[in-house]
Amino acid sequence: MNNEIKLFDDKRIRVAWDPQNEQWLFSIVDVVGVLSESKDPQSYWRKLKQRLKKEGNETVTNCHGLKMIAEDGKMRMTDVANTDQLFRLIQSIPSPNAEPFKLWLAKVGSERIDEFQDPELIIERALETYLRKGYSLEWVNQRLKTIEIRKNLTDEWKKRGVGQAKEFAILTDVISKTWSGLNTREYKNKKGLRKENLRDNMTNAELILNMLAELSTTEISKVKKPQSFTDNKKVAKDGGEVAKVARETLEKSTGKPVVTSDNAYKIHSKINGLENNESQRDIESEK
């Protein structure tokens, strides 16, 4: 566990990253203290927890303790919650400070219902989100294509008897390890990622080769029709090999590695820097 302290309106909230489950854990008493502005957040949390238990709220039961740095500098046990649990608890705090979170959660819930009725809204919202984050339209169009390729692959896996998320993750690791030399966790570590989506932090070359690996796996599976999970792993490796050959050929031609430590921030910084340089050259050429 990596413990950190984040600030919320100049008030500290202790957080910890859980690498095993890839999730942030928040000190509940810190969040309660910020939102309720109680002079005794420990007591406030105890009373809130008792009330929620009486109401049959399972969120409280699922929250567990974790050692975090206390005000005296020592590591002491405190109740923590992941993001889902934290949002549920926020809904039970009657405070003006909690109201913006409640309104946002209501808005998100409404949007999800709209998307269920009209799935095209999901794509439109994804496009808007990527553009707001600074991604280029060309990159976004390519990224959306990878989602289609990935969906085709998971549909094919389901047809071949692969149904559990854990099995999907194993097969994905096989593909990634084969073409890139890194499994998903190793790949994210190389780019300095935690909760972020790996594909959102790939360069164009990485994105295309990963897409080629998944597309190849889907097409090979359709032909070989694997009957067992072991057979699916072999097909996943075969699909990854196709992209591996392409990667090695590209690296031999360019002399540059395809798999890099560049994440979204570095990628966009380079792109924006290039655009700024080109704009400056255009201005100078007009003088």
C-alpha positions as CSV (number, residue, x, y, z in Angstrom):
1,M,0.0,0.0,0.0
2,N,1.3,3.4,-0.9
3,N,0.0,6.1,1.5
4,E,-0.5,9.7,0.3
5,I,-2.2,12.8,1.4
6,K,-4.4,14.8,-0.9
7,L,-5.9,18.2,-0.3
8,F,-9.5,19.2,-0.5
9,D,-10.1,22.9,0.0
10,D,-6.9,23.0,2.0
11,K,-8.0,20.1,4.2
12,R,-6.1,16.9,4.1
13,I,-7.6,13.5,3.1
14,R,-5.4,10.5,3.5
15,V,-5.5,8.1,0.6
16,A,-3.7,4.8,-0.2
17,W,-3.3,3.0,-3.5
18,D,-4.1,-0.7,-3.4
19,P,-2.0,-2.2,-6.3
20,Q,-3.6,-5.7,-5.9
21,N,-7.1,-4.5,-6.6
22,E,-6.0,-1.4,-8.5
23,Q,-8.1,1.0,-6.5
24,W,-7.8,4.1,-4.3
25,L,-8.8,3.8,-0.7
26,F,-9.8,6.9,1.2
27,S,-9.8,7.6,5.0
28,I,-13.5,7.8,5.7
29,V,-13.1,10.0,8.8
30,D,-11.1,12.5,6.8
31,V,-13.8,12.8,4.1
32,V,-16.6,12.9,6.8
33,G,-14.7,15.7,8.5
34,V,-14.4,17.8,5.4
35,L,-18.0,17.3,4.2
36,S,-19.7,17.6,7.6
37,E,-17.3,20.2,9.1
38,S,-17.8,18.4,12.4
39,K,-15.4,19.3,15.2
40,D,-15.3,15.6,16.1
41,P,-15.3,13.6,12.8
42,Q,-14.5,10.4,14.6
43,S,-17.7,10.6,16.7
44,Y,-19.7,11.8,13.6
45,W,-18.5,8.7,11.7
46,R,-19.3,6.3,14.6
47,K,-22.9,7.6,14.8
48,L,-23.3,7.6,11.0
49,K,-22.0,4.0,10.9
50,Q,-24.4,2.9,13.5
51,R,-27.4,4.5,11.7
52,L,-26.4,3.0,8.4
53,K,-26.0,-0.5,10.0
54,K,-29.5,-0.2,11.4
55,E,-30.8,0.7,7.9
56,G,-29.2,-2.5,6.6
57,N,-26.6,-0.6,4.6
58,E,-24.0,-3.2,3.4
59,T,-21.5,-0.5,2.4
60,V,-20.5,0.0,6.0
61,T,-20.1,-3.7,6.6
62,N,-17.8,-3.9,3.6
63,C,-15.5,-1.1,4.6
64,H,-12.4,-2.2,6.4
65,G,-9.5,-0.8,8.4
66,L,-6.1,0.2,7.1
67,K,-3.0,1.7,8.8
68,M,-2.5,5.3,7.8
69,I,-0.3,8.1,9.1
70,A,-2.1,9.9,12.0
71,E,-1.7,13.5,13.1
72,D,1.0,12.3,15.6
73,G,3.0,10.9,12.7
74,K,2.4,7.3,13.7
75,M,0.7,4.6,11.6
76,R,-2.8,3.9,13.1
77,M,-5.8,1.9,12.0
78,T,-8.6,3.9,10.3
79,D,-11.7,2.9,8.4
80,V,-11.2,3.3,4.6
81,A,-13.5,3.1,1.6
82,N,-13.0,2.6,-2.1
83,T,-14.6,5.0,-4.6
84,D,-17.9,3.2,-4.9
85,Q,-18.3,2.9,-1.1
86,L,-17.3,6.5,-0.6
87,F,-19.9,7.8,-3.0
88,R,-22.6,5.8,-1.2
89,L,-21.5,7.2,2.2
90,I,-21.5,10.8,0.8
91,Q,-25.2,10.4,0.0
92,S,-25.9,9.8,3.7
93,I,-24.2,13.0,4.9
94,P,-26.7,15.9,5.2
95,S,-24.4,18.8,4.5
96,P,-24.1,21.7,2.0
97,N,-20.6,20.5,1.3
98,A,-21.9,17.1,0.2
99,E,-24.6,18.5,-2.0
100,P,-22.4,19.1,-5.1
101,F,-21.3,15.4,-5.0
102,K,-24.9,14.3,-4.7
103,L,-26.0,16.4,-7.6
104,W,-23.1,15.1,-9.7
105,L,-24.0,11.5,-8.8
106,A,-27.6,12.1,-9.8
107,K,-26.5,13.5,-13.1
108,V,-24.2,10.6,-13.8
109,G,-27.1,8.1,-12.9
110,S,-29.4,9.9,-15.3
111,E,-26.8,9.8,-18.1
112,R,-26.3,6.1,-17.6
113,I,-30.0,5.5,-17.9
114,D,-30.1,7.5,-21.1
115,E,-27.1,5.6,-22.5
116,F,-28.9,2.3,-21.7
117,Q,-31.8,3.4,-23.8
118,D,-29.6,4.9,-26.6
119,P,-26.1,3.3,-26.6
120,E,-24.9,5.7,-29.3
121,L,-24.8,8.3,-26.5
122,I,-21.9,6.3,-25.0
123,I,-19.8,6.9,-28.0
124,E,-20.7,10.6,-28.3
125,R,-19.9,11.1,-24.6
126,A,-16.6,9.2,-24.9
127,L,-15.6,11.4,-27.9
128,E,-16.4,14.6,-26.0
129,T,-14.4,13.4,-22.9
130,Y,-11.3,12.5,-24.9
131,L,-11.3,15.8,-26.7
132,R,-11.7,17.7,-23.4
133,K,-8.6,15.9,-22.1
134,G,-6.6,17.2,-25.1
135,Y,-6.5,14.1,-27.3
136,S,-6.4,14.8,-31.1
137,L,-9.4,13.9,-33.1
138,E,-7.3,11.5,-35.2
139,W,-6.2,9.7,-32.0
140,V,-9.7,9.6,-30.7
141,N,-11.1,8.0,-33.9
142,Q,-8.4,5.4,-33.7
143,R,-9.1,4.8,-30.0
144,L,-12.8,4.3,-30.7
145,K,-11.9,1.7,-33.3
146,T,-9.9,-0.2,-30.8
147,I,-13.0,-0.4,-28.6
148,E,-14.8,-2.0,-31.5
149,I,-12.0,-4.5,-32.1
150,R,-11.9,-5.3,-28.4
151,K,-15.6,-5.9,-28.3
152,N,-15.4,-8.3,-31.2
153,L,-12.7,-10.2,-29.4
154,T,-14.6,-10.5,-26.1
155,D,-17.7,-11.6,-28.1
156,E,-15.6,-14.3,-29.8
157,W,-14.2,-15.4,-26.4
158,K,-17.7,-15.8,-25.0
159,K,-18.6,-18.0,-28.0
160,R,-15.6,-20.2,-27.1
161,G,-16.7,-20.6,-23.5
162,V,-14.7,-17.8,-21.9
163,G,-17.1,-16.0,-19.6
164,Q,-15.3,-14.8,-16.4
165,A,-13.5,-11.4,-16.1
166,K,-10.5,-13.2,-14.6
167,E,-10.2,-15.4,-17.7
168,F,-10.5,-12.3,-19.9
169,A,-7.7,-10.7,-18.0
170,I,-5.5,-13.8,-18.3
171,L,-6.0,-14.0,-22.1
172,T,-5.4,-10.3,-22.4
173,D,-2.1,-10.7,-20.6
174,V,-1.1,-13.5,-22.9
175,I,-1.7,-11.3,-26.0
176,S,0.1,-8.3,-24.4
177,K,3.1,-10.3,-23.2
178,T,3.5,-12.0,-26.6
179,W,3.5,-8.9,-28.8
180,S,5.0,-6.3,-26.4
181,G,7.0,-8.4,-24.0
182,L,5.0,-7.0,-21.0
183,N,1.8,-8.1,-19.4
184,T,-0.8,-5.5,-18.6
185,R,0.4,-4.7,-15.1
186,E,4.0,-4.5,-16.2
187,Y,3.0,-2.3,-19.2
188,K,1.1,0.1,-16.9
189,N,4.1,0.2,-14.5
190,K,6.4,1.1,-17.3
191,K,4.2,4.1,-18.1
192,G,3.8,5.1,-14.5
193,L,0.0,4.3,-14.5
194,R,-2.3,3.2,-11.7
195,K,-6.0,3.4,-12.2
196,E,-5.7,4.9,-15.7
197,N,-6.6,2.9,-18.8
198,L,-3.5,1.5,-20.5
199,R,-4.9,2.1,-24.1
200,D,-5.5,5.7,-23.3
201,N,-1.8,6.1,-22.6
202,M,-0.5,4.3,-25.7
203,T,1.2,6.0,-28.7
204,N,-0.3,5.5,-32.1
205,A,2.2,2.7,-32.9
206,E,1.4,0.9,-29.6
207,L,-2.3,1.3,-30.1
208,I,-2.2,0.0,-33.7
209,L,-0.1,-3.0,-32.8
210,N,-2.2,-3.9,-29.8
211,M,-5.3,-3.6,-32.1
212,L,-3.6,-5.9,-34.6
213,A,-2.9,-8.5,-31.9
214,E,-6.5,-8.5,-30.8
215,L,-7.9,-8.5,-34.3
216,S,-5.6,-11.4,-35.2
217,T,-6.6,-13.4,-32.1
218,T,-10.3,-12.9,-33.1
219,E,-9.7,-14.1,-36.7
220,I,-7.6,-17.1,-35.7
221,S,-10.2,-18.1,-33.1
222,K,-12.9,-18.0,-35.7
223,V,-10.9,-20.5,-37.8
224,K,-9.5,-22.8,-35.1
225,K,-12.6,-22.7,-32.9
226,P,-10.8,-23.4,-29.5
227,Q,-12.8,-25.7,-27.2
228,S,-11.0,-25.2,-23.9
229,F,-9.4,-22.3,-22.0
230,T,-6.0,-23.8,-22.7
231,D,-6.8,-23.8,-26.4
232,N,-7.9,-20.1,-26.1
233,K,-4.6,-19.3,-24.5
234,K,-2.8,-20.8,-27.5
235,V,-4.9,-18.8,-29.9
236,A,-4.2,-15.6,-27.9
237,K,-0.5,-16.3,-28.2
238,D,-0.8,-16.9,-31.9
239,G,-2.6,-13.6,-32.3
240,G,0.0,-11.8,-30.2
241,E,2.7,-13.3,-32.4
242,V,1.3,-11.6,-35.5
243,A,1.7,-8.2,-33.8
244,K,5.1,-9.2,-32.4
245,V,6.5,-9.8,-35.9
246,A,5.1,-6.4,-37.0
247,R,6.7,-4.7,-34.0
248,E,10.1,-6.3,-34.5
249,T,10.0,-5.4,-38.2
250,L,9.1,-1.8,-37.4
251,E,11.8,-1.5,-34.8
252,K,14.4,-2.9,-37.1
253,S,13.4,-0.4,-39.8
254,T,13.3,2.6,-37.5
255,G,15.9,1.7,-34.9
256,K,13.4,2.8,-32.2
257,P,11.5,0.8,-29.6
258,V,7.7,0.7,-30.1
259,V,6.9,0.1,-26.4
260,T,7.8,3.2,-24.5
261,S,7.3,4.7,-21.1
262,D,5.4,7.6,-22.6
263,N,2.0,8.1,-21.1
264,A,-0.9,10.4,-22.2
265,Y,0.7,13.4,-20.5
266,K,4.1,12.9,-22.3
267,I,2.4,12.1,-25.6
268,H,0.2,15.2,-25.7
269,S,3.1,17.4,-24.5
270,K,5.1,16.2,-27.5
271,I,2.2,16.7,-29.9
272,N,1.4,20.2,-28.5
273,G,5.1,21.1,-28.6
274,L,5.2,20.0,-32.2
275,E,2.1,22.0,-33.1
276,N,3.5,25.1,-31.4
277,N,6.8,24.7,-33.2
278,E,5.0,24.4,-36.6
279,S,2.8,27.4,-35.8
280,Q,5.9,29.4,-34.9
281,R,7.6,28.4,-38.2
282,D,4.5,29.4,-40.1
283,I,4.5,32.9,-38.4
284,E,8.2,33.3,-39.1
285,S,7.8,32.3,-42.8
286,E,5.1,35.0,-43.2
287,K,7.5,37.7,-42.0
